[in-house]
C-alpha cells in the first residue's frame, strides 16, 4: 500500500543546488525560509535572525516553518526509497 506524504498530489521533486523548489502543495513561506536558511539559488545561507526579519516573523515561527518543510522532504524521500525498493 502506497501512501501520499502529507497530502501531496502528483510527483514532487526538489531540485537542490539549482534554487528550484518543486514540491506541490508547499507553502510559500516554507519555501522561502528553506531557501534562505540553506543558501539555495543565488543567495548565501542566512541566520534565523535575518530570515525572521525578511519574512516578518518571530524566529521560533521561522524555525517551525523550516522544520515542517524538512519533515515533508524527509517523508517524500522515504516514500521514494520505498517505491524504489518495491
N, C-alpha and C positions, 0 to 999 in steps of 0.2 A: 504494500500500500504506500503510495507516494503522497506526501502532504505538501501543500504550498506554504512556504515560510511567511509568517506574519501577514497573510492575506495578499501576497503579491500575486498578480495575474500575468501570465506570459513569461517570456525569458527576460532575465535581469542579469546584466553583465557589467561590473565595474571595470573600468579600464584605468588601472593605476599607472601613474607616471605620464599620462597624456592629458591630465586635467579634465577628463571626461568622467561623468558620474551618471551611469545609465541604469539606475535602479527605479523601475516603475513603482510609483506609489510613495517614493521617499519625499520627505518634506524639504522644502527649500532651505529652511534654517539649518536642518541637519546637514544637508549637502554643503552649505557654505561654511559651517563650523568645522566639518571634517577637512574640507579643502584648505582652510586657513591653518588649522592645527598641524597638519602634516605637510604643508607646503606643496599641495598638488597644483598642477597648472604652472603658471608663471610666477608664483609667489613663493616667498621664503616661509618656513614654518613660523607660526606665531604662538606667543604665550597666551594663556587664558585671559589675562587682563586685556590684551589688545583685542582678542576676539569678542570679549564681553562688551567692550566699548563700541566696536564696529557694529555689532548686532543689537546693541541697546538692551542687553540682558544681563542679569547678575551672573557672576562666574559659576555659581553652583548650577544654574539653569543651562549654561553652555556645556558644562561637564555632563549633565544629564542627556543633552542632545547628542553629544559625541558618543557617549556610552550606548545609547539606544541604536544609533547608526552602526556602531561596531558590532553590536549583538545581532543586528539584522544581517550584516555581511558575514559574520561567523556562521549563522544558521544557513545562509544561502550557500556558502562554501561546503558546509557539511552535507547539505542536500545534494549538491553537485557530486561530491565524492560518493555518496550513497548510490546515486544513479549510475555513476561510472562502474561501481563495484557490482551492480546488478547484472 
